Amino acid sequence: MHTLHWGHPFRFVSSHERIRRRLNNPPPHKIPYPHILMPAPDHSNARRRKLADTTLCSGALQVRFAWAVDRWSHCVVLDGQPVWQSLEGPWPCDRDPDWPASPALVELDRVGSGPLAAVVAVGLAGRAHYSMSISVDSHRPDALLFDVACRSHQTPQWIGTSYAPMTASGPAESLLAAAVIEPVSQCVLEIGDRVLQLRATGDTAPASAGSPFAGPTTVVWSYRIARASLPSCDRPANRSDS
């Protein structure tokens, strides 16, 4: 023990001792090393809220977006029954994943409300950046408009949107009698056995034998998904009371 000049004894305390005392008797308003004593924040609920399914409706027609591994996929539902599912990733499976069957969408948001509601989404695959906007078709009941754009920094192998029927059997063409998928601008409809594809064509002449686009380029296309109209022979006849 040592004595100061004013007469109070003191004991030399090393830095290690001071740390030990502080850990054993922390001040009431402080917690030492909170990142060790307190559990790490749980972001799972926030993550689930961020990636919650998003739906846009036009009458009895709906498009439902759901998170699928690393991107958003969407399903078209008519009268409560799923009819079309977007094909994600390369198609066929041995194709280059940098050119997916449908736009790779990784960020999505619903904007507006009522008849002005829309879903907007963006994403990328390889050196291609995609954006998509889905809105209610105000000129046709039970119809949704899809406006898509792709900015490519190299000559693309494939640009478009692809859908598979949700039925267990039967060709894709059979579902067009219920929910029709039709081009609006700068794309053509190609119907396969178990897949339906909207291939972007652009508004320019083919630039090469393998692709109609020369990169870098921006390609836009749009299409509509709607309840199929009844043929005139199937529509109920107008009756008037005599």
Secondary structure, 3 states (H helix, E strand, C coil): CEECCCCCEECCCCHHHHHHHHHHCCCCCCCCCHHHHCCCCCCHHHHHHHCCCEEEEECCEEEEEEEECCEEEEEEEECCEEEEEECCCCCCCCCCCCCCCCCCCCEEEEECCHHHCEEEEEEEECCEEEEEEEEECCCCCCEEEEEEEEEECCCCCCCEEEEEECCCCCCHHHHHHCEEEEEEECEEEEECCCCEEEEECCCCCCCCCCCCCCCCEEEEEEEEEEECCCCCCCCCCCCCCC
